[in-house]
Amino acid sequence: MVTTNDIKRPNKQERKLAEASYTSLISSIEQLKTDQVEIEIEETREKIVLPKKALNLLGEILKAMSQGKPISIVPLATEVTTQSAAELLGCSRPYLVKLLEEGKIEYTKIGKHRRIKYEDVIDYKQKMKEEQKQRLIDMMHADEDLGLYDS
């Protein structure tokens, strides 16, 4: 599995190409009448049959690339180690283990090793971001109530 440290942002040329490709792809997807499509790789003349869902996913990838966002695809059922989960959350492994033992993130134990579902790590990260945002809003309201923003 590629770690978040190995993921690179698309360069300017890749962003432009992704933007043009995204526009064309979305236009083509909207015209599809079936749940599968045959595409042809021009250089090799190879034809490939894809499910429409795969094209929709490709569209999301191209959209993110055109916006300069790095891309990573991980099956949701993937399990990660405590070290990988800590890296995803941006915390130390001992702190992550503490979160696991407090029941804040679900995990399974295989022998002495803990495994965490990638989806659970991302859900926890999103929950923490939402809580941080709410705390900032609460602090701003408190500052306003104290008159710290009045000029």
MONOR-V991530 format. One record per residue. N is the residue number from 0. RES is the residue in one letter. PSI is psi in whole degrees, -180 to 180 (NA if undefined). OMEGA is omega in whole degrees, 0 to 359 (999 if undefined). D_CENTER is the distance of its C-alpha to the mean C-alpha in Angstrom with 2 decimals. Layout:
# MONOR-V991530
n->N res->RES psi->PSI omega->OMEGA d_center->D_CENTER
n->N res->RES psi->PSI omega->OMEGA d_center->D_CENTER
This chain:
# MONOR-V991530
n->0 res->M psi->137 omega->178 d_center->14.38
n->1 res->V psi->132 omega->179 d_center->13.12
n->2 res->T psi->165 omega->181 d_center->12.30
n->3 res->T psi->-22 omega->178 d_center->10.23
n->4 res->N psi->-22 omega->182 d_center->13.75
n->5 res->D psi->-6 omega->184 d_center->14.25
n->6 res->I psi->129 omega->182 d_center->11.55
n->7 res->K psi->146 omega->174 d_center->13.54
n->8 res->R psi->146 omega->178 d_center->13.26
n->9 res->P psi->143 omega->178 d_center->15.14
n->10 res->N psi->178 omega->186 d_center->18.79
n->11 res->K psi->-43 omega->180 d_center->20.91
n->12 res->Q psi->-44 omega->179 d_center->22.34
n->13 res->E psi->-38 omega->179 d_center->19.06
n->14 res->R psi->-45 omega->180 d_center->17.88
n->15 res->K psi->-45 omega->180 d_center->21.24
n->16 res->L psi->-43 omega->179 d_center->21.22
n->17 res->A psi->-40 omega->180 d_center->17.78
n->18 res->E psi->-46 omega->179 d_center->19.06
n->19 res->A psi->-43 omega->180 d_center->22.30
n->20 res->S psi->-40 omega->180 d_center->20.82
n->21 res->Y psi->-47 omega->181 d_center->18.44
n->22 res->T psi->-46 omega->180 d_center->21.55
n->23 res->S psi->-43 omega->182 d_center->23.62
n->24 res->L psi->-46 omega->181 d_center->21.21
n->25 res->I psi->-41 omega->178 d_center->20.67
n->26 res->S psi->-42 omega->180 d_center->24.45
n->27 res->S psi->-42 omega->181 d_center->25.10
n->28 res->I psi->-40 omega->181 d_center->22.81
n->29 res->E psi->-24 omega->181 d_center->24.66
n->30 res->Q psi->-8 omega->182 d_center->27.92
n->31 res->L psi->141 omega->179 d_center->27.10
n->32 res->K psi->-5 omega->180 d_center->29.35
n->33 res->T psi->171 omega->181 d_center->28.20
n->34 res->D psi->4 omega->175 d_center->25.15
n->35 res->Q psi->156 omega->184 d_center->25.39
n->36 res->V psi->147 omega->177 d_center->26.11
n->37 res->E psi->126 omega->176 d_center->27.82
n->38 res->I psi->158 omega->179 d_center->26.70
n->39 res->E psi->132 omega->174 d_center->28.75
n->40 res->I psi->112 omega->188 d_center->27.88
n->41 res->E psi->-45 omega->184 d_center->30.65
n->42 res->E psi->-37 omega->183 d_center->31.39
n->43 res->T psi->-9 omega->184 d_center->31.89
n->44 res->R psi->17 omega->179 d_center->32.95
n->45 res->E psi->135 omega->179 d_center->30.89
n->46 res->K psi->137 omega->183 d_center->29.90
n->47 res->I psi->135 omega->176 d_center->26.86
n->48 res->V psi->126 omega->182 d_center->26.34
n->49 res->L psi->148 omega->171 d_center->22.79
n->50 res->P psi->149 omega->180 d_center->21.69
n->51 res->K psi->-34 omega->179 d_center->20.83
n->52 res->K psi->-36 omega->179 d_center->17.46
n->53 res->A psi->-38 omega->177 d_center->16.60
n->54 res->L psi->-38 omega->177 d_center->17.73
n->55 res->N psi->-41 omega->178 d_center->15.68
n->56 res->L psi->-42 omega->177 d_center->12.47
n->57 res->L psi->-39 omega->177 d_center->14.04
n->58 res->G psi->-43 omega->178 d_center->14.66
n->59 res->E psi->-38 omega->178 d_center->11.10
n->60 res->I psi->-47 omega->180 d_center->10.46
n->61 res->L psi->-39 omega->179 d_center->13.73
n->62 res->K psi->-48 omega->180 d_center->13.14
n->63 res->A psi->-42 omega->179 d_center->10.16
n->64 res->M psi->-41 omega->181 d_center->12.41
n->65 res->S psi->-24 omega->178 d_center->15.36
n->66 res->Q psi->2 omega->178 d_center->13.98
n->67 res->G psi->14 omega->181 d_center->13.60
n->68 res->K psi->140 omega->174 d_center->9.86
n->69 res->P psi->152 omega->185 d_center->8.91
n->70 res->I psi->140 omega->173 d_center->7.22
n->71 res->S psi->134 omega->178 d_center->6.41
n->72 res->I psi->123 omega->181 d_center->7.41
n->73 res->V psi->126 omega->175 d_center->8.44
n->74 res->P psi->138 omega->186 d_center->10.93
n->75 res->L psi->-28 omega->182 d_center->10.61
n->76 res->A psi->0 omega->181 d_center->14.09
n->77 res->T psi->137 omega->175 d_center->13.54
n->78 res->E psi->142 omega->181 d_center->15.35
n->79 res->V psi->161 omega->177 d_center->14.98
n->80 res->T psi->169 omega->178 d_center->17.86
n->81 res->T psi->-35 omega->179 d_center->18.57
n->82 res->Q psi->-45 omega->179 d_center->18.27
n->83 res->S psi->-42 omega->179 d_center->14.76
n->84 res->A psi->-41 omega->178 d_center->13.73
n->85 res->A psi->-41 omega->178 d_center->15.73
n->86 res->E psi->-41 omega->178 d_center->14.09
n->87 res->L psi->-37 omega->181 d_center->10.55
n->88 res->L psi->-15 omega->181 d_center->12.43
n->89 res->G psi->37 omega->179 d_center->14.68
n->90 res->C psi->177 omega->179 d_center->17.80
n->91 res->S psi->158 omega->178 d_center->20.62
n->92 res->R psi->-43 omega->178 d_center->20.97
n->93 res->P psi->-37 omega->178 d_center->24.09
n->94 res->Y psi->-40 omega->178 d_center->22.43
n->95 res->L psi->-44 omega->179 d_center->19.71
n->96 res->V psi->-39 omega->177 d_center->22.65
n->97 res->K psi->-43 omega->177 d_center->24.35
n->98 res->L psi->-41 omega->180 d_center->21.48
n->99 res->L psi->-47 omega->183 d_center->21.67
n->100 res->E psi->-26 omega->176 d_center->25.45
n->101 res->E psi->-4 omega->178 d_center->25.44
n->102 res->G psi->16 omega->181 d_center->23.49
n->103 res->K psi->-23 omega->175 d_center->20.55
n->104 res->I psi->133 omega->179 d_center->18.11
n->105 res->E psi->151 omega->177 d_center->19.40
n->106 res->Y psi->167 omega->173 d_center->20.17
n->107 res->T psi->156 omega->180 d_center->22.68
n->108 res->K psi->129 omega->176 d_center->25.27
n->109 res->I psi->103 omega->188 d_center->26.43
n->110 res->G psi->-123 omega->178 d_center->29.64
n->111 res->K psi->-5 omega->187 d_center->29.02
n->112 res->H psi->137 omega->177 d_center->25.31
n->113 res->R psi->140 omega->175 d_center->22.56
n->114 res->R psi->137 omega->184 d_center->19.51
n->115 res->I psi->137 omega->177 d_center->16.52
n->116 res->K psi->133 omega->179 d_center->14.18
n->117 res->Y psi->-43 omega->180 d_center->10.58
n->118 res->E psi->-40 omega->179 d_center->9.99
n->119 res->D psi->-37 omega->178 d_center->12.63
n->120 res->V psi->-46 omega->181 d_center->11.26
n->121 res->I psi->-40 omega->177 d_center->8.01
n->122 res->D psi->-43 omega->179 d_center->10.67
n->123 res->Y psi->-43 omega->180 d_center->12.99
n->124 res->K psi->-43 omega->179 d_center->10.92
n->125 res->Q psi->-42 omega->179 d_center->10.44
n->126 res->K psi->-42 omega->179 d_center->14.12
n->127 res->M psi->-38 omega->178 d_center->15.21
n->128 res->K psi->-42 omega->179 d_center->13.81
n->129 res->E psi->-41 omega->178 d_center->15.71
n->130 res->E psi->-41 omega->177 d_center->18.72
n->131 res->Q psi->-44 omega->180 d_center->18.79
n->132 res->K psi->-44 omega->180 d_center->18.80
n->133 res->Q psi->-39 omega->178 d_center->21.59
n->134 res->R psi->-41 omega->178 d_center->23.53
n->135 res->L psi->-42 omega->178 d_center->23.54
n->136 res->I psi->-44 omega->178 d_center->24.79
n->137 res->D psi->-41 omega->179 d_center->27.40
n->138 res->M psi->-41 omega->178 d_center->28.53
n->139 res->M psi->-42 omega->178 d_center->28.93
n->140 res->H psi->-41 omega->179 d_center->30.99
n->141 res->A psi->-43 omega->178 d_center->33.08
n->142 res->D psi->-39 omega->178 d_center->33.78
n->143 res->E psi->-42 omega->179 d_center->34.80
n->144 res->D psi->-32 omega->177 d_center->37.06
n->145 res->L psi->-4 omega->178 d_center->38.69
n->146 res->G psi->20 omega->183 d_center->39.32
n->147 res->L psi->-16 omega->180 d_center->37.42
n->148 res->Y psi->-6 omega->180 d_center->36.08
n->149 res->D psi->141 omega->178 d_center->39.55
n->150 res->S psi->NA omega->999 d_center->41.32
